[in-house]
């Protein structure tokens, strides 16, 4: 019988955060998993830059400042939560497409599980939500929190 070297359970749990109520619940769920499994928690905010921002340099600067402010507010909210400081946790900000950004971070950080909030947008029933796209990618176990 061969034994696996390493550890039982996930080493890194990644949660996607966009500030929506479902994404905050996903972070709370992932934090609970990380605490119980003694895993690292990686919270990722992917700031989606609008395509039209490249057309007007002045608008691009304003959008970048807005995205930085949003990321700062999310970081502040996370760090003000009591349980954040008891976890081995990290907050990371990426720019670009949300799906691609989460996939890239999950691959580079070698995450063992991805937790995201369910989409509340009606259009995602037709086009497909981020969660569905992550599940279809099939590279990590994905938990969708309502």
C-alpha positions in Angstrom: 0.0 0.0 0.0 1.4 3.4 -1.0 1.0 6.5 1.1 0.6 9.9 -0.3 3.0 12.5 1.0 1.6 15.8 1.9 -1.6 16.6 3.6 -5.3 15.6 3.8 -7.7 18.1 2.4 -7.1 21.2 0.4 -4.0 23.3 0.7 -5.3 26.5 -0.9 -8.9 27.5 -1.2 -9.7 30.4 -3.5 -12.8 32.6 -3.2 -13.9 35.1 -5.8 -15.1 38.4 -4.4 -16.8 41.2 -6.3 -18.7 43.0 -3.5 -22.1 41.4 -4.2 -23.9 39.7 -1.3 -23.5 36.3 -2.8 -19.7 36.8 -3.2 -19.4 37.8 0.5 -21.3 34.6 1.4 -18.8 32.7 -0.8 -15.9 34.3 1.1 -17.5 33.4 4.4 -18.1 29.9 3.3 -14.5 29.5 2.0 -13.1 31.0 5.2 -15.0 28.4 7.3 -13.6 25.7 5.0 -10.1 27.1 5.3 -10.4 27.3 9.1 -11.7 23.8 9.5 -9.2 22.2 7.0 -6.3 24.4 8.2 -5.9 25.6 4.6 -4.7 28.9 3.2 -7.5 31.2 2.0 -6.9 33.3 -1.1 -9.6 35.9 -1.8 -9.4 37.3 -5.4 -11.0 40.4 -6.7 -10.8 40.7 -10.5 -11.4 44.3 -11.6 -13.0 44.1 -15.1 -11.8 47.1 -17.1 -14.4 48.2 -19.7 -13.3 47.9 -23.3 -14.2 51.5 -24.1 -11.6 52.7 -21.5 -8.8 52.3 -24.0 -10.4 54.8 -26.4 -10.2 57.8 -24.0 -7.0 58.1 -21.9 -8.7 60.5 -19.5 -11.5 58.1 -18.9 -9.0 55.3 -18.5 -7.3 57.1 -15.6 -10.6 57.7 -13.9 -11.6 54.1 -14.3 -8.3 52.9 -12.9 -8.8 55.2 -9.9 -12.3 53.9 -9.5 -11.1 50.2 -9.6 -8.3 50.9 -7.1 -10.9 52.5 -4.8 -13.2 49.5 -5.1 -10.3 47.1 -4.4 -9.2 49.2 -1.4 -12.8 49.2 0.0 -13.0 45.4 -0.3 -9.6 44.9 1.3 -10.6 47.2 4.2 -13.9 45.4 4.7 -12.2 42.0 4.7 -9.5 43.1 7.1 -12.0 44.6 9.5 -13.7 41.2 10.0 -12.5 39.4 13.1 -12.0 36.0 11.6 -9.8 37.3 8.8 -6.9 37.7 11.2 -7.2 34.1 12.5 -6.7 32.6 9.1 -3.8 32.1 6.8 -5.4 34.5 4.3 -4.3 36.7 1.5 -6.2 39.2 -0.7 -5.2 39.6 -4.3 -6.4 42.1 -7.0 -6.2 41.3 -10.7 -7.2 43.3 -13.8 -9.1 42.0 -16.8 -11.8 39.5 -17.6 -13.2 37.9 -14.4 -13.2 34.3 -15.7 -9.7 34.5 -17.2 -8.4 36.3 -14.1 -9.7 33.7 -11.7 -8.5 30.8 -13.9 -5.0 32.3 -14.1 -4.8 32.9 -10.4 -6.1 29.4 -9.7 -3.5 27.9 -12.0 -0.5 29.9 -10.8 -1.4 29.5 -7.1 -2.2 25.8 -7.6 -5.5 26.1 -5.7 -7.3 23.0 -4.6 -10.8 24.4 -4.5 -12.7 27.5 -5.9 -15.7 29.1 -4.2 -17.8 31.7 -5.9 -21.2 33.2 -5.3 -24.1 32.5 -7.5 -25.0 35.2 -10.1 -28.1 37.2 -9.4 -28.2 38.6 -13.0 -31.1 37.4 -15.1 -29.1 37.5 -18.3 -26.7 34.8 -17.0 -29.5 32.2 -17.4 -29.1 32.6 -21.1 -25.4 33.3 -21.6 -24.0 31.3 -18.6 -22.7 32.6 -15.3 -19.1 32.7 -14.1 -19.8 29.7 -11.9 -21.0 27.6 -14.8 -18.0 28.6 -16.8 -15.7 27.6 -14.0 -17.4 24.3 -13.6 -17.2 23.6 -17.3 -13.5 24.4 -17.3 -13.2 21.3 -15.0 -9.8 22.1 -13.6 -10.8 22.5 -9.9 -13.7 21.5 -7.6 -16.0 24.5 -7.7 -18.5 25.3 -5.0 -21.3 27.8 -5.8 -22.7 29.6 -2.8 -26.3 31.0 -3.2 
